Amino acid sequence: MRDDRYHRRLFVFLGVASFFEGFDTFALTQLLPAIRAEMGLSPSGAGWLVGVIMAGSILSYALVRYADRAGRRGVLAVTILGYAVCTALTALSRGPFTFGAAQVAARFFLIAEWSLSLVVAAEEFPADRRGLYIGVLNALTGVGAIVCAGITPAVVASPLGWRGIYVLGTAPLFLLAVARRSLRETRRFTEQVEGTSLVNRSFTRILAPPHRDRMLLLAVIWMLTYACTTNAITFWKEHAMGERAYTEGRVGLYISIAAIAGMPFAFAAAKLLDTLGRRGASILIYLSVVAGTLGCYLAGSSAVVLVSLVLAMGGITATGSVLAAYNAELFPTELRSDAFGWSNHLFGRTAQVVTPVLVGYAAESVGWGKAVASTVVFPALALALILLTLPETRGRELEDIA
């Protein structure tokens, strides 16, 4: 009973952290046209800005790896404080260089926080519900997106303008009090790693057999997934306002509707991880990403665009559930954060840095619609790799999988 109460508190804590990951990601998406107009950036300039900001996700590996030495609890607290401070600095920025620098730092802390939240969930929640918990936590990023999409038009119209969104982004500071008072170190880290020689392992240990091949495989899958999802999310508002002549209010309405309507799918996907299994759920999720992205960027009918946006939002949110579950389950406790850091941060997120720049240049020639739609080939390849190479991990204890 005591563990059940702690698991509930832990779930709420991790859920709030996931909420702000979605809020921050969609803040950039929603505010990019206004920021680009104020700072005089071209489409390729916007691509460079997004790519540079996403570099913070790669750098965050340093914090994720440190959590395998110092423990999850303390590093999580550091990420919360760092994200809130850097978000406040973003609100004070006055040009593309100061904005980009503040956002690189904010992403550094935010993505480390998200990654460690999923590691903690994998280590603390029971095996028969682990996929559900990880999936729901990941789906809560969509709730953050809903809130951000819903309030952005009003906040942008206020005296604070787009900076008001980043003022609101400092709210996670209150989580520090919760972390200090009630968050404890994970049982698996305490029993299997803390105080042992494992905390001093080599930086490159994950590159040795038998874990290297799994890590590199997951890195490729993350990379292929991000090559589409990052651009599909980030540039849709640019496409809608610049190529479809949608107003700020209409875009906010569409994204809010899509995010809300996509939530049942994202939460259902969390349950499907434990019913259909990781592989079966992957088929539904990745096909939704492909179909949704094509429709919301290429369809002529507004109704089809909206339905496609629902599919894209739900599917993109759910891809993280599948891959985070695999990344947490396929490696032993002492390498779990390292494996996530190498496959997701160091390798996988390079697609978030490189592809926005390429898409930005392509958009200057063929428009945002065709440029982003062409990226759907990548999640199709990612799905093929999942089905052909990854094992089914549903309901198995971590010690039996890794």
NORFENPE-V113569 format. One line per field, one symbol per residue. phi: phi as a letter, one per 20 degrees, with the letter a starting at -180 (. if undefined). burial: b if it has 9 or more other C-alpha atoms within 8 Angstrom, else e. Layout:
phi->???
burial->???
This chain:
phi->.fffffffffffgfffffgfffffffffgfeggfffffemefgfffffffffffffffffggffffffdeoffffgfffffffffffffffefcbffffffffgfffgffffffffffffffedefffcfffffffgffffffgfgffffeggfffffgfmffffffffegggfffffffecedffffffedcgmdfffdffgdgfeegeegfffffffffgffffgdffffffdffgffeeddmfegfffffffffffffffgffffffffgedfnffffffffffffffffgffddfeffffgfffffffffffffgfffffffffeecfgfdffgfffffeffdgffffeeffffffffffednfgfffgffffffffffgfgfecefedgmefgfeef
burial->eeeeeebeebbebbbbbbbbbbbbbbbbbbbbbebbeeeebebbbbbbbbbbbbbbbbbbbebbbbbbbbbbbebbbebbbbbbbbbbbbbebeeeebbbbbbbbbbbbbbbbbbbbbbbbbbbbebbbbbbbbbbbbbbbbbbbbbbbbebbebbeeebbbbbbbbebbebbebbebbeeebebbebbbebbbeeeebeeeeeebeeeebbebbbebbbbbbbbbbbbbbbbbbbbbbbbebeebeeeebbbbbbbbbbbbbbbbbebbbbbbebbbbbbbbebbbbbbbbbbbbbbbeeeebbbbbbbbbbbbbbbbbbbbbbbbbbbbbbbbbbbbbbbbbbbbbbbbbbbbbbbbbbbbbebbbbbbbbebbebbbbbbebbeeeeeebbbbebeebe
